[in-house]
Amino acid sequence: MTRSPWPAAVLLLLGVATAQQGPPPSPAQQEYQSLVREAEAARSAWAAARKEFTQGAEYQAALAARDAEKLNALLQKAPKLDLTPYADRALELAQRHAGKDEAVLPLAWVVCHGGNKERATRALATLHRQHLASKQLLELFEPPYLLPRAADPEVVRAFLIDVSSKHPDALVRAHALDVRVTMLQRRGASAEEMELAARLAAEAEILAQGSQLYDKIVAPRFERERLQIGMVAPDIEGEDLDGVKFKLSEYRGKVVVLDFWGDW
């Protein structure tokens, strides 16, 4: 019997790490991941080409002259982003795995990134019919403004109502409620729509406890109740550039500039 050169504790840790990584992606998942990478590469190439175009001398001259007619004419010649080939591949992948979990992410990608409202509406209708209980529907809800713009509003509304009332996962229901709130709180909304939005937001807040969505939902109320001009600022705690811990309240009576920034 050949003994392993690795100590038992190391082998145990390696086994735990392997188990935590989960099973390798299926061929369908690998195909979807490859499709998304290729689509993102195409989007990046388009963004770079468009940036180069808008920084060109002719475009910059029209921009400086505020010549709207010239700018519009130039933009007609600007590089266009066509994701149709990738959307077609995603739909074909979903068709090959119709009714299975492997179809959900390709269909969701078509809805949010396919760039065609009719195609997105069909994909969303398929998700509604065949995958209403899938937790992968979360892909449709971030950011929340994508879904309402992507497909036919009535199809979106019917889908969201069923997800928010029937899905087995509380967080998925909360996200669906949050998008419904976004749709209701549009410019010119009626008093009844705003009242319904408030009720749905309260329900979503309960379901989203402990998640990032909860923080997003309660942020407007926190702003109203704690961040108005004249109110005492929340007592922020942190570390300075030298690693020394501090509290905002320690600077009471002094002028303090707070710089909030993020990196995406």
N, C-alpha and C positions, 0 to 999 in steps of 0.2 A: 504493500500500500504506500503510495507516494504522498508525503505530507506537503501541505501548502506552505510556501515561504512567507505567507502573510499571517500575522497574528489574528486570532479569532475575532478580536474587537474590531480590527480594521475591516475584515470580511463582513462583519455585521453592519458596520457603517456604510460600506459600499452597497450592501443589499438594501438598506434603508433608503439611500440616495437614489438607487435605481427604481425602487418602488414609488418614491415621491415624484419622479419624473413622469410616471404614467406610461401607458403603452405607446409605442411609436405610432405616428399618424398613418391612417389607412391610405391606400392608393388614391381614393377619392379626395381625402383631405389634402394629400400632397399635391394633387392636381389643382385643387382650389387655391392652395397657398402659392403655387407657381403662377397661376392666373393673376392673383392679386399683386404679386411682386412685379409682373410684367406690366400690368395696368398702371401701377404707381410709377414705374420707370418711364412709361409713355407720358404720364402726366407731368413728371419732372422735366422731361425733355421739352414738352410743349411750353411749360412755364419759362424755361430758360430761353427758348426761341422767341416767345412773346416779349420777354423782358428786353432781349436784344433788339427786337423790332421797335419797341416803344422808346428805346434810347437812341434810335437812329436820328440822323440830322434832319430828315424831312419831317418826321413825326414831332421832334422837339421844336422845330421852327413853327409848325402849325399850333403846337401847344402854347408856345410863347406868344403867338399872335392871337390866341383865343379864337381860332378859326374853327368853329364847330363843324361846319360843312366839310372842310378839308379833313378834320380828324375822323369824322364818320366814314368818309371815303377811304381813308387809309386803313381804318380798322376792318373794313371789308376785305382787305388784302392780308390782314394779320394772320399768323398761323392759327389753325383751328384744332381743337381737341376732339378727336373722334374715338369714343370708347365702344362703338358698336361691335367691333370684332370680339372684344372681351366680354361684352354683355351676351353676345350670341354663344360664346363658349360656355359662359356660366349657365345659360338656359339649357344648353345641350347636356351639360354635366348634371343639372338638376333633373332633367328628363330621364336620364339613364338611371337615376336613383330615386325616382318618383315615389313619394310616400315614406321615404326613409330619412333618417337624421342627416345623411350626407347631402340632401337636397336643400336644407334650410339656409345655410350660409351663402351658397351661390344665388339663391333667390333673393335673400336679403341684400346682397351686393348689387344685384340688378335694380332693386327698388331704390336704394340710396345713392348709387354711383353710376348707374347705367346711362344716364343722360337722356332718357326718352320717357315721357310721361305715360304714353300708351303701354309701352313695354313694362314699365314699373307697375302700372295698375294691374296688368295681368299677373305679374309675379306676386304681388301682394294678395290678390284674390286666391292664388294657389296656396300661399302660406295660410290664409284664412281657412280654406277648406281642409287642408291636409296636415297642417302643423300647428294648430292653435295651442297645443299644450307644450311646445318645445321651449326649453329655457334659452335656446340660442336666439330667440326672438329679441333678446336684449340688444343684438347688433343693430336693430332698427331704430333704437331710441336715443342714440348718442351721436351727435348733438340732437336735441329734441326738435329743432326747427326743420331738419331734413325731411322727415316723413311727410308732414302736411304739404310740403311743396312738391314732393316727388311724384305723387300719384293723384288720381281723381279724389277730390275731397270727400265725396259720399262713400267711396270704397274705403278710404282711410278711416272715416268716422265709424262705419260699421265694424271694421276690424278692431279699432281701439275699444269700442264698447264691449265687444265680446272678450277681448284679452283682459280688460280691466275688471270684468265680472266673473270670468270663468277659468282663467289660468291658475294652475295649482301653486305657482310660486309667487309669494307675496311681493318680492322685489320687482318681478316682471309686471305684476298688476299695478304697482306703484308707478313704474315708468310709463305705462300706458295711460294712467290717470294724469300724469304730469304733461304728456303731450296733448291730451284732451284739454287741459287747462290752457296750454299755449294756444291752441286753436280757438278757444272761446274768448280769450283776452285780446282780441284783435281790435284795431281802431274801429270805432262805431258800434261796438258790442252793446246789446241791449242790457237793461237792468236785470232781466231774467237770466241772461247768459252770464253776466258777472256774478250773480248769486250762485248759479250752478258751478261756476269755476271755483268759487270760494269753498263750496262744499266738497268738490272733488279734490282740491288742494289739501283740505283738512284730512280727507281719507288717505290720500297719498302719503302725507306726513306720518301717519300712524303706521302704514305698511312699510315705509322706508327706514324705520328706526335703525340706527347703527351703520348706515351706508352713506356714501358721498351724495347720493340723491337727497337724503334727508337734509344735509347741510345746505344744498342748493335751495331746497324748498323753504327752509326757515330763514334764509339769508335776508329776503326782503322785509320780513317782520322784525328781524334783529336790527336792520338799518333804520326802520321807522321808530323803533322803541329805544335804541341805544346810540345812534350815530347822527342825530340831528344837531344843527348848529346850536351851541349854548349848553349842550349836554356834557357831562363828565365822560371822558373817553374811557373805554374798557381798559383795565389794568393789564396791558400786554407784558408778558414775561419772555425773556430770551437771554442770549449771550452776545456780548459785544465782539468786536474784531479781535480782541485779546483773549477771548474765552471767558471773560468775567460775567457772571450772571447779573441781571439787572431787572428792575420793574419800571414801567413807565411812570408809576406814581412817585418814584424817587426824583423825578425831574419836575415835579409840580412847582409852578411859579416861573419856569424857564420856557423859552421858545424851543419847541421840538418839531422837527421835520421828520415825518414818517414816509419812507420810500418803499412802496410795495411793488414787487416785480415778480415775474415768472419766466420760465423757460420751457418751451415746447419743441 
